[in-house]
């Protein structure tokens, strides 16, 4: 497998970073995940805009221009043996220079960021999995207040997601002060009486690229939809719940905390939206 590290493409086994890199010592960095269909990155410009937003959020200068990022990513994609990929991009604040403190919370001066990228086969849900749906658990969202930064320090998300795994479920639906925020690794949508509802973008959630696509498709196909605060009662009383992400795409949640959602099977709007999403993907791949 060929990976990218600080301007070089090299075998994964040869990719090395310092143990003093601030990404390793502090989790001081950001990341992006770009799905690739038939060798074509999906909504790359949107992913690069979100990467820029995250870098700005941690006060780290972008090491590449948009054109440079695009060229590096396309080269990485071309070096893989599989057409459908998941490209992981990570930028950390780098390693302190000689003579600087080995570990200091303050940003080191004149440090070069570490840029690392790799690709792996993109694994999405099978038609059978989508037809069955998944279960989820709920939990209090106890993360920090800048969840819209795609930071590599994901410990809170990992702990929340593990609650779902321990319960044999796929996702944890998070609630803060009685309102829906998102999933531990996804965005969450609610359907009630044929109306699709999504929590509004804020610093308390990471607005996914798939979240944007779903709302665009709803608008384009005259599906009634609202972007507004969603209460816990609305979540628990939903006719349908969905989780969306670059890898899960549109996945129905059929049980929450052991209680069936609606009829306990994927609802008609989830099935329709997934079909619209798959058609949209095909159009992107043909463009």
C-alpha positions as CSV (number, residue, x, y, z in Angstrom):
1,X,0.0,0.0,0.0
2,X,1.3,3.4,-1.0
3,X,0.7,6.3,1.5
4,X,1.6,10.0,1.5
5,X,3.8,11.6,4.2
6,X,5.1,15.1,4.1
7,X,5.5,15.4,0.3
8,X,6.5,11.8,-0.4
9,X,4.6,8.7,-1.6
10,X,6.1,5.6,0.0
11,X,5.1,2.1,1.2
12,X,3.1,2.1,4.5
13,X,5.8,0.1,6.3
14,X,8.3,2.9,5.5
15,X,6.2,5.8,6.8
16,X,7.6,7.1,10.0
17,X,6.8,10.1,12.3
18,X,8.5,11.3,15.4
19,X,7.1,10.1,18.8
20,X,7.3,13.7,19.8
21,X,4.8,14.8,17.0
22,X,2.1,16.8,18.7
23,X,-0.5,14.7,17.1
24,X,0.8,11.7,19.1
25,X,1.6,13.6,22.3
26,X,-1.5,15.9,22.4
27,X,-3.9,14.9,19.7
28,X,-3.1,18.3,18.2
29,X,-4.4,18.0,14.7
30,X,-7.3,17.6,12.4
31,X,-8.5,15.1,9.8
32,X,-10.8,14.5,6.8
33,X,-12.2,11.4,5.3
34,X,-13.0,11.5,1.6
35,X,-15.0,8.7,-0.1
36,X,-13.9,7.7,-3.6
37,X,-16.2,6.1,-6.1
38,X,-14.7,4.5,-9.2
39,X,-11.5,6.5,-8.7
40,X,-13.3,9.8,-8.3
41,X,-13.3,11.6,-5.0
42,X,-16.8,12.5,-3.8
43,X,-17.3,16.3,-3.2
44,X,-13.6,16.9,-2.8
45,X,-14.0,20.7,-2.7
46,X,-16.5,20.4,0.2
47,X,-14.1,18.2,2.1
48,X,-11.2,20.6,1.5
49,X,-13.3,23.5,2.7
50,X,-14.1,21.6,5.8
51,X,-10.5,20.8,6.3
52,X,-9.7,24.5,6.0
53,X,-12.4,25.3,8.6
54,X,-10.9,22.7,11.0
55,X,-7.3,24.0,10.5
56,X,-8.6,27.6,11.1
57,X,-10.3,26.3,14.3
58,X,-7.0,25.1,15.8
59,X,-5.0,28.0,14.4
60,X,-2.9,25.9,12.1
61,X,-1.9,27.2,8.7
62,X,-2.9,25.1,5.8
63,X,0.2,23.4,4.4
64,X,-1.2,23.1,0.9
65,X,-3.3,25.1,-1.6
66,X,-6.5,23.6,-2.8
67,X,-4.7,22.7,-6.1
68,X,-1.9,21.0,-4.3
69,X,-4.3,19.0,-2.1
70,X,-6.2,17.9,-5.1
71,X,-3.1,16.8,-7.0
72,X,-1.8,14.8,-4.0
73,X,-5.1,13.2,-3.4
74,X,-5.5,12.2,-7.0
75,X,-2.0,10.8,-7.1
76,X,-2.7,8.7,-3.9
77,X,-6.0,7.4,-5.4
78,X,-4.2,6.4,-8.6
79,X,-1.5,4.4,-6.7
80,X,-4.1,2.1,-5.1
81,X,-5.3,-1.2,-6.5
82,X,-9.0,-0.6,-5.8
83,X,-11.5,1.8,-7.4
84,X,-13.8,2.5,-4.4
85,X,-11.7,4.0,-1.6
86,X,-11.8,5.9,1.6
87,X,-9.0,8.5,1.7
88,X,-7.9,9.6,5.2
89,X,-6.2,13.0,5.5
90,X,-4.5,14.0,8.8
91,X,-2.6,17.3,9.5
92,X,-0.9,17.7,12.9
93,X,1.0,20.7,14.3
94,X,4.2,18.7,13.8
95,X,7.3,18.0,15.9
96,X,9.1,20.6,18.1
97,X,12.5,21.7,16.7
98,X,15.7,20.8,18.4
99,X,16.2,23.0,21.5
100,X,12.5,23.5,22.0
101,X,10.6,21.8,24.9
102,X,9.7,18.2,24.1
103,X,6.2,18.6,25.5
104,X,4.7,22.1,26.0
105,X,1.0,23.0,25.7
106,X,2.0,26.3,24.0
107,X,2.3,26.1,20.2
108,X,5.9,25.7,19.3
109,X,7.3,28.4,17.0
110,X,8.5,27.7,13.5
111,X,7.2,24.2,13.4
112,X,6.4,22.3,10.2
113,X,3.0,20.4,10.2
114,X,2.9,16.7,9.6
115,X,0.7,15.7,6.6
116,X,-0.3,12.1,6.3
117,X,-2.7,10.4,4.0
118,X,-3.7,6.8,3.2
119,X,-6.4,5.1,1.3
120,X,-8.2,1.9,2.0
121,X,-11.1,0.0,0.3
122,X,-14.4,1.8,0.9
123,X,-16.8,-0.5,2.7
124,X,-20.4,0.6,2.6
125,X,-23.6,-1.1,3.8
126,X,-24.9,-4.0,1.7
127,X,-28.5,-4.0,0.4
128,X,-29.3,-6.7,2.9
129,X,-28.0,-4.5,5.8
130,X,-29.9,-1.5,4.6
131,X,-33.1,-3.6,4.4
132,X,-32.6,-4.8,7.9
133,X,-31.6,-1.5,9.5
134,X,-29.5,-1.2,12.7
135,X,-30.1,-0.5,16.4
136,X,-28.7,2.4,18.4
137,X,-28.4,3.5,22.0
138,X,-28.7,7.0,23.4
139,X,-26.3,8.8,25.7
140,X,-25.7,12.3,27.1
141,X,-23.4,14.3,24.8
142,X,-20.6,15.1,27.1
143,X,-18.0,16.2,24.6
144,X,-16.4,19.7,24.3
145,X,-18.0,22.7,22.8
146,X,-16.2,22.7,19.4
147,X,-17.5,19.5,17.9
148,X,-17.6,21.2,14.5
149,X,-13.8,21.0,14.3
150,X,-12.8,17.6,12.9
151,X,-10.1,17.1,15.5
152,X,-8.1,13.9,15.7
153,X,-8.6,13.8,19.5
154,X,-11.7,11.7,19.3
155,X,-11.6,10.0,22.7
156,X,-15.1,11.2,23.8
157,X,-16.6,10.0,20.5
158,X,-14.8,6.6,20.9
159,X,-16.2,6.1,24.4
160,X,-19.7,7.0,23.3
161,X,-19.5,4.8,20.2
162,X,-18.2,1.9,22.4
163,X,-21.4,2.1,24.4
164,X,-23.2,1.1,21.2
165,X,-20.8,-1.6,20.4
166,X,-21.1,-3.0,23.9
167,X,-24.9,-3.2,23.4
168,X,-24.5,-4.9,20.0
169,X,-25.6,-1.8,18.2
170,X,-24.2,0.4,15.4
171,X,-24.4,3.9,16.8
172,X,-24.9,6.1,19.8
173,X,-27.5,8.9,19.4
174,X,-26.3,11.9,21.5
175,X,-28.5,14.3,23.4
176,X,-27.4,17.5,25.0
177,X,-29.7,19.6,27.3
178,X,-32.7,17.6,25.9
179,X,-31.9,18.2,22.3
180,X,-30.5,16.0,19.5
181,X,-26.9,16.8,18.4
182,X,-25.6,13.9,16.3
183,X,-24.3,10.3,16.4
184,X,-20.9,9.4,17.7
185,X,-19.7,8.9,14.1
186,X,-22.7,10.1,12.1
187,X,-25.4,12.7,11.7
188,X,-28.9,11.8,12.8
189,X,-32.2,12.6,11.0
190,X,-35.7,12.2,12.3
191,X,-38.9,11.6,10.3
192,X,-42.4,12.3,11.7
193,X,-45.6,12.4,9.7
194,X,-43.7,12.4,6.4
195,X,-41.5,15.4,7.3
196,X,-37.7,14.9,7.4
197,X,-36.1,16.8,10.3
198,X,-32.4,17.6,10.9
199,X,-30.7,19.4,13.7
200,X,-29.3,22.8,12.6
201,X,-25.5,23.1,12.1
202,X,-23.8,24.4,15.2
203,X,-20.5,24.2,17.1
204,X,-22.1,21.2,19.0
205,X,-22.1,18.9,15.9
206,X,-20.0,18.1,12.9
207,X,-22.1,18.8,9.8
208,X,-21.3,15.9,7.5
209,X,-21.0,16.1,3.7
210,X,-23.7,13.4,3.5
211,X,-25.9,15.5,5.8
212,X,-25.7,18.3,3.2
213,X,-26.4,15.9,0.3
214,X,-29.5,14.5,2.0
215,X,-30.9,18.0,2.5
216,X,-30.1,18.9,-1.1
217,X,-31.9,15.8,-2.4
218,X,-34.9,16.5,-0.1
219,X,-35.2,20.0,-1.6
220,X,-34.7,18.8,-5.2
221,X,-37.3,16.1,-4.9
222,X,-40.0,18.0,-3.0
223,X,-39.6,16.0,0.2
224,X,-40.9,18.1,3.1
225,X,-38.0,18.9,5.5
226,X,-37.1,21.1,8.3
227,X,-33.8,22.1,9.9
228,X,-34.5,23.0,13.5
229,X,-33.8,22.0,17.1
230,X,-35.1,18.4,17.7
231,X,-36.1,17.4,21.3
232,X,-35.5,14.1,22.9
233,X,-39.2,13.4,22.9
234,X,-39.3,13.9,19.1
235,X,-36.4,11.5,18.7
236,X,-38.1,8.8,20.8
237,X,-41.4,9.4,19.1
238,X,-40.1,9.4,15.6
239,X,-41.6,7.3,12.8
240,X,-38.1,6.9,11.3
241,X,-34.6,7.6,12.5
242,X,-31.6,7.6,10.2
243,X,-27.9,7.8,10.6
244,X,-25.8,9.3,7.7
245,X,-22.1,9.4,7.0
246,X,-19.7,8.9,4.1
247,X,-19.5,5.2,4.8
248,X,-22.9,4.5,6.2
249,X,-24.6,6.7,3.6
250,X,-28.3,6.6,4.5
251,X,-28.9,3.9,7.2
252,X,-32.2,3.4,9.0
253,X,-32.1,3.0,12.8
254,X,-34.9,0.6,13.6
255,X,-34.5,0.4,17.4
256,X,-33.3,2.9,20.0
257,X,-32.4,1.7,23.5
258,X,-34.2,-1.6,22.7
259,X,-37.5,0.1,21.7
260,X,-38.6,-0.2,18.1
261,X,-38.5,3.0,16.0
262,X,-41.9,3.3,14.2
263,X,-42.8,-0.1,12.9
264,X,-39.3,-1.5,13.7
265,X,-38.2,-1.7,10.1
266,X,-36.7,0.8,7.7
267,X,-39.3,3.3,6.8
268,X,-40.5,4.4,3.3
269,X,-38.7,7.7,3.4
270,X,-35.4,6.1,4.3
271,X,-35.7,3.7,1.4
272,X,-36.5,6.5,-1.0
273,X,-33.7,8.7,0.2
274,X,-31.2,5.9,-0.1
275,X,-32.3,5.3,-3.7
276,X,-32.0,9.0,-4.5
277,X,-28.5,9.0,-2.9
278,X,-27.4,6.0,-4.9
279,X,-28.6,7.6,-8.1
280,X,-26.8,10.8,-7.2
281,X,-23.6,8.8,-6.6
282,X,-23.9,7.2,-10.1
283,X,-24.4,10.6,-11.7
284,X,-21.2,11.9,-9.9
285,X,-19.2,8.9,-11.1
286,X,-20.3,9.4,-14.7
287,X,-19.6,13.1,-14.7
